[in-house]
Structure formats: structure tokens, C-alpha cells
Amino acid sequence: MTKTRYFAWHEIAGFELRPRKWRGITVSGITFVTTAGEAVNTEVLIGPNDPQPSVGLYSVEEVDDLLAELEAQRAVETKS
């Protein structure tokens, strides 16, 4: 099950890559850190390079690009 939550940009302190267990292996995933100190995991996971049918694991490069985009957007939105 997944749950959708919404946060205003000013409520987000930043983004981190944190390890977590997924299907019995340790992977890294993007975590939102709120200004209240809450850590909110996302479904964006960096997985092993071997094929995982029916599961969308992202490459390190894709996650790096996404983190940079999120940080840039947060910077723009919190200046407003």
C-alpha cells in the first residue's frame, strides 16, 4: 500500500538518500525531511543493476538528477 501526502515547499527542509530494506535487500531511497524533523520515504529507490521485472528501480544517475531538480525547485519556491 502507498499513501499520498502533500507538503508545502516551506515545510521541506531537504532531501536525503537513506538505506532501507526492499524485498530482502538493502537499497537506497529518496527521503524527504520536513522542517518538523519527520522523515518521509518515497518510492524512488536505487536498486541493483540486474533486471527487476514489474519494479521500477532507478539508476544512480537518474536519482542524482531528480535530487538536483527537487533541490532547485525547493530553492525557487522557498524564496517566493
C-alpha positions as CSV (number, residue, x, y, z in Angstrom):
1,M,0.0,0.0,0.0
2,T,1.1,3.5,-0.6
3,K,-0.2,6.8,0.8
4,T,-0.1,10.2,-0.8
5,R,0.8,13.1,1.4
6,Y,1.2,16.8,0.4
7,F,3.7,19.3,1.8
8,A,4.2,22.9,1.1
9,W,7.7,23.7,-0.1
10,H,8.4,25.7,3.0
11,E,7.7,22.5,5.1
12,I,10.5,20.6,3.4
13,A,14.0,21.0,4.9
14,G,15.7,18.9,2.3
15,F,16.1,15.6,0.6
16,E,18.4,12.7,1.5
17,L,19.4,9.3,0.2
18,R,18.8,6.8,3.0
19,P,19.3,3.0,3.1
20,R,16.2,0.8,3.5
21,K,15.2,-2.8,3.1
22,W,13.3,-3.7,-0.1
23,R,12.5,-7.3,-1.0
24,G,15.2,-8.6,1.3
25,I,18.0,-6.4,0.0
26,T,19.3,-3.1,1.1
27,V,18.7,-0.3,-1.4
28,S,18.9,3.5,-1.2
29,G,15.8,5.7,-1.5
30,I,14.9,9.3,-1.5
31,T,13.6,10.6,1.8
32,F,12.0,14.0,2.3
33,V,13.0,15.6,5.6
34,T,10.4,18.1,6.9
35,T,11.2,21.2,8.9
36,A,9.4,19.4,11.8
37,G,12.1,16.7,11.6
38,E,9.9,14.0,10.1
39,A,11.5,11.6,7.6
40,V,9.1,10.6,4.8
41,N,10.2,7.8,2.5
42,T,9.4,7.9,-1.2
43,E,9.0,5.1,-3.8
44,V,12.2,6.4,-5.6
45,L,14.7,3.6,-5.0
46,I,18.2,2.9,-6.3
47,G,18.4,-0.8,-6.9
48,P,20.9,-3.4,-8.2
49,N,21.7,-3.3,-11.9
50,D,20.1,-6.7,-12.6
51,P,16.7,-6.6,-14.2
52,Q,13.7,-6.4,-11.8
53,P,10.6,-7.0,-13.9
54,S,7.5,-5.2,-12.7
55,V,9.5,-3.0,-10.4
56,G,10.8,0.5,-11.3
57,L,14.2,0.9,-9.7
58,Y,16.2,4.0,-10.7
59,S,19.8,4.3,-11.6
60,V,22.2,6.4,-9.5
61,E,22.3,9.0,-12.3
62,E,18.5,9.3,-12.5
63,V,18.2,9.8,-8.8
64,D,21.1,12.3,-8.7
65,D,19.3,14.3,-11.4
66,L,16.0,14.0,-9.6
67,L,17.6,15.2,-6.3
68,A,19.2,18.2,-8.0
69,E,15.8,19.1,-9.7
70,L,14.0,18.8,-6.3
71,E,16.6,21.0,-4.5
72,A,16.5,23.6,-7.3
73,Q,12.7,23.7,-7.2
74,R,12.7,23.9,-3.4
75,A,15.1,26.8,-3.6
76,V,12.9,28.7,-6.1
77,E,9.7,28.1,-4.2
78,T,11.0,29.0,-0.7
79,K,12.4,32.3,-2.0
80,S,8.9,33.4,-3.0
